[in-house]
Amino acid sequence: MRRTIPAMKPFSVSEHGFLNVGDLKQFAYCPRIPYFIRFLGLRTSPTFLMEQGVVREREFDRKQKRHETSRFGLEQGRRHLHVHIASERYKLTGIIDLVVEGNDEIVVVDCKGAKKFPGENHYAQIGAYGLLAEERFNKPCRKGFLYYSEGRQWVEIKIDDVLRRRVLELIEQAGRVVNTGMFPEATAQIAKCRSCEFINFCGDRW
């Protein structure tokens, strides 16, 4: 079991009025995680996988010159690494690993330091990045990619109306939890709890 330790002080998005994309990803995985982190101010010690993810993200950055833009469905494009975006419209912030800007559209890319396993939370993350990138670059974002560095696998995700609506729902729901302190229901998939660093705080799950 990974050790959970308190942060210096609890904090809430209400201090600045913004969520971040990490909140949405965690909320889609289990609604209680952003409650523990954002409302109670808890944090966890870095894991081996987290540290490996940083290393592989750096490798991903170095390899970008070798990746043809055709991989992303663009004839030509300009690469923007580690794009920080804060949206007043969505009250959402995020740092996108890679935005590929074509003449008429953009593509967002996120690097994962793990094996291929896209879940709903990863789809939500790409969808949120798409909304942010559209606002920043003023071009449509119809798709994004997940790059799983451990297996060097790419997963294309279509950013359609269904995914957009889901992201907007998550923004509303996650914002309500971390701003009001409402303790949410845990994920219905109890298998996720076995490896969760916050399991000791969920008295109804163990």
N, C-alpha and C positions, 0 to 999 in steps of 0.2 A: 504494500500500500504506500503510495507516495505521500509525503508529509505536506500538510497544509498549514501555512503559517499566516498570521495576520499582517496586513499591510500597515503602513505607518498610521493611516487614518481612513475611515470609510469615505467614499465619495459617491456622488450621483451625477448622472448626466444633466440634472437640473442646474448644476453649477454653470454649465455653459449652454444647456439646451440642446445638446447633440448626442446621438448614439454613434457608435462606430460599427463598421461592418462585422468586426469580430463579435460584437454583441449579438447581431442577427444570426451569425453562423452558430454560435453557442446556443442561442434560444431555440433554433431549429433542431439542434441535437437534444437538448433538454432545457426547458424553460427555467429551471432552477439555477443553472450555472451563471447566467448574467446577474441573477439576483444576489448570489453569494459574492461575486466579484465586484459588481458595480454598486450595489446597495450596501452590503455589509463590509466591503473593502477587503475581502479575503484574497489571497494570492497563493500560488503554489511554487514550489522549487522547480527550476528548470529540469526537465527530464532528458535522458540521453537522446530520445527521438527529436525533441525540440532543438537540442544543440546540433544534431546531425542535419536538421532542416535548415539551419542557418548556413552551414557549410555547403550544402547542396544548392541553396539559393544563390550563393556567390558563384558556384560553378555554372549555374544557369545564366547568370549575368554575363560571364565571360564567353559563353557559347553563342550569345545572340547574334554575333556577326556572321556565324555560319548558318543560321537558320534562314532559309529563303522565305520571303513574305508569301509565296505561293502556298506554304504550309497552312497559312491562315485564310486562304481563299482570296488573297489580294494580289493583283499584278505587281504593284509596287506600294511601298509604304515607309513611313518613318517610325522608328522605334522610340518609345519614351519609357525609361526604366524608373521604377519606384515613384509613381505619380501620386502625390498627396492631394486629395480633393476634400473640400468641406462644402456641403450643399446647404444653403439656406432653405431651399425649397423642401428638401426631404429631412432637414435637421439630422444629417448623416455625414460622417466622415469616413475616410478609408485611404489606405495606401495600396495602390495596385502595382503588382510586381512588374507588369509590362502592358503598355497600351500600344497597339500597332495602328497607326493612323494612315488610312488610305485617302484617295481623292474624295470619295463620297461616303465613306463609312469608317468605323473604327472597330477594333477587336480587342477584348481584354483577356489577359492571361494571368493565371495564378500558378505558382510553383509549389508542389507538395513534396516534402521530404519523406515519402512513404511509398508503399506499394499501391497499385491501382485499386481504389475502393471509393468511388463517388457516392456519397449519401445525399439526403435532402439538404443537409446543412451546406454542403459544397455547392449544390445548385443554387441555393439562396445567396451564397457569397458571390458567385459569378453574376447572378441577376442584379444584385445590389451594385456591384462594380460597374455593370453596364449602365445603370441609371446615372451613376455619378459621372462616368466618362462622357455620356451623351451631353450632360449639362456643361461639362468643362470644355469639350471640343466642338460642341454645337454640330455634331454629326450623329446619325443613327448607329446604334450598336445592336446588331441582330444576333450576335453569337459571341461566345467566349470559349476559352480552352483551359483545361486543367492539365498540368504537366506533372506526372508522378516520376520523380527523379530516380527512385530506387530501381524501377523497371524500365525507365526511359519510355514511358507510355503517355500518349496524348489522348485526352477525352474532349470531344467537342460538345458544347452545350448550347442549344438554341435558346435565345432570349426572346421568348414569345409573350403574348398577352397573358397567358396563364402564369408564367413565372413572374412577370412584372406585378400582377395582382398579389401573388403570394408574398413577394418582397414587401409591398406596401402594407399588407396585413401584419407581417412580422415587425415592421417599424412601429406600427401602432401598438401591438401587443407587448413587445419588449419595452417600449417606452413607458407603457402603463405600469409594468412591473417595477422597473428600476426607479421611477420617479415617485411612485406612491408607496413602495415597500410592500405591495401585495405579494404574499407568499404563493407562488404558483404551484400547480400540480406538476409532478415529475413526469418524465417521459413514460409512455405506455410500454416501451420496450425495455423491460427490466434487465435484459442482458447487458445493456449499456452501463448499468450501475456497477457492474463487477470491476471495471477498470477506472471508475470515476474517482478523482482525487477528493471530491467533496462528499463522498458517501457517508462519512461520519456525521455530517450535518443533516442528513435525511433520516430521521428516526423511524419513518414509515417504510423504509426500503431495505432494511437489514435486520 
